[in-house]
Amino acid sequence: MSGNMANLTDATSLQQFELLLKNNNKCLTVVHFHAPWAPQCSQMNDVMAELAKEHKHTMFVKLEAEAVPEVSEKYEIASVPTFLFFKKFDIPGFSRQIVQILKDHNVQYSSFDILSDEEVRQALKIYSNWPTYPQIYVNGELVGGLDILKELVESGEIENTFPKTVSLEQRLKSLINKSSVLLFMKGNKQAAKCGFSRQILEIMNGTGVEYETFDILEDEEVRQGLKSYSNWPTFPQLYVKGDLIGGLDIVKELKENGELVSVLKGEN
């Protein structure tokens, strides 16, 4: 616990963080993702402490971004300091139903929260000549709302309505074999966007071996899919000739053992 205030605390693990959110789901929770090497984070911690004194019904949580990568990955923390605000809310009934139908039929989709932009919310009703939400579009054309989607399910036409895509597994296989040495990281060779990626770049650059990078922050599908595909939940991830070598800790061990260069060249 930070200081003597019950509403200001540190989260040092995924389990603790999730428990904090669960126990405080009826009030606002403010989370500061910080790093000890960033002086501005120390300043923000001081600001949080003052705010905690004034707002007794708000929970303030400090979380070291690189020490709890599972949480940082989940919420796409690319830099520090970063603040996230959590408060429990329910998806409206129609939207909840339509999301479930899309999931049940393995439809890949993106979404836009109309509650976040009143101008879009009102203009789209006129543009589409459809007065209610949710609205589903395929290739820029309006399909309809929940009732239309239910009719497509009942008639069996839903499978033909939504475009077929290359399976994620095939895409990942193609991607990891794109280069003999490929590093999936936050950022790229020119600009790492987290401490772990920065450290592994320094090690890789010291080997003299050519390698390519892929910025997982630019592709959420790859970012999430690769965790399951490789059975490796965190980034960075290093692949050599299509095979996973591991993350930062593994690369550090290989370097210390004098085996890294030979592994990168595919000799081991």
VOGU-3710 file (C-alpha; in Angstrom, 3 decimals, decimal comma):
1> msgnmanltd> 0,000/0,000/0,000  1,296/3,457/-0,952  1,452/5,718/2,082  -1,475/5,449/4,490  -4,276/6,081/2,015  -6,612/3,169/1,338  -7,398/4,492/-2,152  -3,761/4,677/-3,330  -1,940/1,420/-3,951  0,576/-0,477/-6,104
11> atslqqfell> -0,268/-3,420/-8,372  2,648/-5,817/-8,770  0,992/-8,737/-10,569  -1,772/-9,499/-13,055  -3,796/-11,262/-10,376  -3,561/-8,333/-7,976  -4,478/-5,858/-10,719  -7,555/-7,831/-11,785  -8,632/-8,199/-8,164  -8,339/-4,432/-7,642
21> lknnnkcltv> -10,552/-3,767/-10,662  -13,072/-6,368/-9,543  -13,282/-5,030/-5,997  -13,625/-1,427/-7,166  -15,956/-1,918/-10,121  -18,547/0,480/-8,695  -16,200/3,434/-8,572  -13,656/5,043/-10,853  -10,186/3,452/-10,897  -7,219/5,437/-12,233
31> vhfhapwapq> -4,159/3,403/-13,209  -0,728/4,947/-13,754  1,593/2,813/-15,901  5,065/3,990/-14,962  8,756/3,094/-15,160  11,501/3,816/-12,628  13,852/5,104/-15,346  11,427/7,839/-16,450  11,674/10,945/-14,201  8,307/12,283/-15,395
41> csqmndvmae> 6,662/9,180/-13,916  7,915/10,121/-10,460  6,285/13,510/-10,863  3,006/11,886/-11,907  3,104/9,628/-8,851  3,302/12,733/-6,672  0,317/14,209/-8,509  -1,625/10,967/-7,967  -0,917/11,057/-4,253  -2,381/14,559/-4,033
51> lakehkhtmf> -5,424/13,590/-6,080  -6,011/10,561/-3,848  -6,295/12,872/-0,855  -8,976/14,953/-2,569  -10,963/12,131/-4,221  -11,596/9,523/-1,529  -14,082/7,563/-3,642  -11,653/7,052/-6,530  -9,067/4,252/-6,477  -5,587/5,234/-7,670
61> vkleaeavpe> -3,270/2,418/-8,755  0,424/2,545/-9,675  1,726/-0,225/-11,925  5,294/-0,604/-13,212  4,693/-1,273/-16,909  7,721/-3,467/-17,616  7,434/-5,409/-14,351  3,897/-6,614/-15,135  4,016/-7,160/-18,923  0,779/-9,178/-18,996
71> vsekyeiasv> -1,194/-6,074/-18,022  0,802/-3,703/-20,234  0,317/-5,997/-23,232  -3,407/-6,345/-22,624  -3,982/-2,592/-22,572  -1,438/-1,768/-25,312  0,810/0,414/-23,173  3,415/1,747/-25,615  4,987/4,486/-23,501  5,186/5,856/-19,969
81> ptflffkkfd> 3,673/7,635/-18,190  0,269/6,408/-19,393  -2,987/6,726/-17,467  -6,046/4,509/-17,952  -9,451/5,031/-16,365  -11,688/2,076/-15,508  -15,343/2,093/-14,616  -17,803/-0,752/-15,025  -20,367/-0,360/-17,788  -22,708/-2,686/-19,641
91> ipgfsrqivq> -22,963/-3,105/-23,403  -26,550/-2,294/-24,442  -28,714/-5,360/-25,169  -28,912/-5,093/-28,977  -25,176/-4,516/-29,290  -24,454/-7,409/-26,931  -26,598/-9,759/-29,043  -25,007/-8,735/-32,310  -21,492/-9,146/-30,924  -22,371/-12,639/-29,731
101> ilkdhnvqys> -23,739/-13,648/-33,147  -20,587/-12,411/-34,885  -18,434/-14,337/-32,418  -20,520/-17,507/-32,791  -19,955/-17,443/-36,545  -16,244/-16,572/-36,303  -16,721/-13,303/-38,162  -13,690/-11,031/-37,965  -14,781/-7,459/-37,494  -13,860/-4,081/-36,083
111> sfdilsdeev> -16,197/-1,766/-34,231  -16,853/1,912/-33,618  -18,372/3,183/-30,375  -21,065/5,661/-31,418  -21,319/6,891/-27,833  -17,830/8,350/-28,229  -18,768/10,632/-31,143  -22,211/12,252/-31,197  -21,591/13,844/-34,599  -20,946/10,457/-36,222
121> rqalkiysnw> -23,877/8,929/-34,341  -26,384/11,415/-35,723  -24,898/11,786/-39,213  -24,771/8,049/-39,861  -28,542/7,759/-39,368  -29,050/10,145/-42,283  -26,189/8,787/-44,399  -27,426/5,199/-44,156  -31,128/6,032/-43,935  -31,210/3,701/-40,946
131> ptypqiyvng> -32,444/5,362/-37,731  -31,256/2,866/-35,106  -28,135/1,096/-33,859  -26,262/-1,189/-34,122  -25,503/-0,986/-37,868  -23,357/-3,513/-39,741  -21,375/-2,662/-42,864  -19,561/-5,069/-45,192  -17,113/-3,610/-47,732  -18,638/-0,172/-47,178
141> elvggldilk> -22,236/-1,278/-47,778  -24,915/-1,302/-45,088  -26,181/-4,809/-44,286  -28,577/-3,731/-41,561  -29,118/-4,085/-37,841  -29,790/-6,878/-35,396  -33,045/-8,091/-37,021  -31,385/-8,390/-40,441  -28,457/-10,281/-38,957  -30,836/-12,705/-37,221
151> elvesgeien> -32,608/-13,313/-40,555  -29,254/-14,071/-42,204  -28,509/-16,584/-39,459  -31,910/-18,286/-39,820  -31,617/-18,509/-43,617  -28,016/-19,727/-43,494  -26,877/-16,787/-45,617  -24,613/-15,288/-42,959  -21,661/-17,408/-44,124  -21,917/-15,899/-47,611
161> tfpktvsleq> -22,594/-12,346/-46,490  -19,294/-11,708/-44,782  -16,044/-11,861/-46,781  -13,766/-14,851/-46,421  -10,298/-14,096/-45,097  -7,011/-15,926/-44,987  -6,823/-17,841/-41,708  -4,796/-16,195/-39,011  -2,647/-19,300/-38,647  -1,679/-19,204/-42,332
171> rlkslinkss> -0,918/-15,510/-42,092  1,304/-16,023/-39,045  3,174/-18,912/-40,682  3,863/-16,769/-43,732  4,937/-13,828/-41,588  7,415/-15,653/-39,340  9,069/-17,199/-42,406  9,365/-13,857/-44,170  12,916/-13,400/-42,875  15,453/-15,923/-41,593
181> vllfmkgnkq> 15,720/-13,859/-38,398  12,587/-11,969/-37,386  11,956/-10,048/-34,173  8,390/-9,242/-33,136  8,617/-6,195/-30,887  7,040/-2,915/-29,831  8,406/-0,431/-32,327  11,111/-1,109/-34,893  14,888/-1,042/-35,363  14,904/2,743/-35,405
191> aakcgfsrqi> 12,656/3,307/-32,387  11,838/0,757/-29,700  8,657/1,581/-27,788  9,275/-0,318/-24,548  12,213/-1,178/-22,319  12,247/-4,904/-23,168  12,304/-4,186/-26,906  15,031/-1,599/-26,397  17,209/-4,110/-24,536  16,803/-6,879/-27,112
201> leimngtgve> 17,624/-4,466/-29,946  20,900/-3,567/-28,264  21,799/-7,247/-27,980  20,796/-8,056/-31,570  22,687/-5,078/-32,967  25,793/-6,292/-31,173  25,787/-9,662/-32,969  26,411/-8,375/-36,483  23,714/-10,738/-37,785  21,130/-9,321/-40,196
211> yetfdilede> 17,548/-9,395/-38,939  14,145/-7,875/-39,595  11,560/-6,513/-37,136  7,765/-6,434/-37,013  5,959/-3,806/-34,942  3,161/-5,599/-33,071  1,622/-2,253/-32,104  0,699/-1,790/-35,779  -1,300/-5,030/-36,073  -3,543/-6,158/-33,218
221> evrqglksys> -4,544/-9,387/-34,976  -0,923/-10,508/-35,248  -0,174/-9,336/-31,732  -2,922/-11,410/-30,135  -2,715/-14,363/-32,517  1,005/-14,845/-32,072  0,600/-15,336/-28,329  -1,528/-18,425/-28,931  0,334/-19,621/-32,012  3,697/-19,593/-30,240
231> nwptfpqlyv> 2,319/-20,381/-26,779  4,409/-17,427/-25,609  2,311/-14,704/-23,931  4,693/-11,739/-23,990  6,801/-9,683/-26,377  9,398/-9,324/-27,786  9,547/-12,723/-29,543  12,498/-13,835/-31,680  12,168/-16,329/-34,553  14,958/-17,961/-36,550
241> kgdliggldi> 14,020/-19,801/-39,760  10,397/-19,956/-38,626  11,133/-21,386/-35,180  10,563/-19,514/-31,927  13,756/-18,899/-29,967  12,132/-16,986/-27,111  11,995/-13,578/-25,529  14,444/-11,227/-23,875  15,443/-13,590/-21,049  16,264/-16,420/-23,480
251> vkelkengel> 18,267/-14,109/-25,715  20,203/-12,856/-22,691  21,018/-16,444/-21,673  22,192/-17,324/-25,179  24,423/-14,264/-25,206  25,915/-15,091/-21,804  26,577/-18,675/-22,940  28,221/-17,499/-26,150  25,602/-19,302/-28,257  23,548/-16,410/-29,599
261> vsvlkgen> 25,360/-15,797/-32,885  25,347/-19,458/-33,873  21,631/-19,715/-33,026  20,846/-16,640/-35,119  22,773/-18,154/-38,036  20,803/-21,375/-37,684  23,833/-23,432/-36,752  22,306/-24,776/-33,508
//
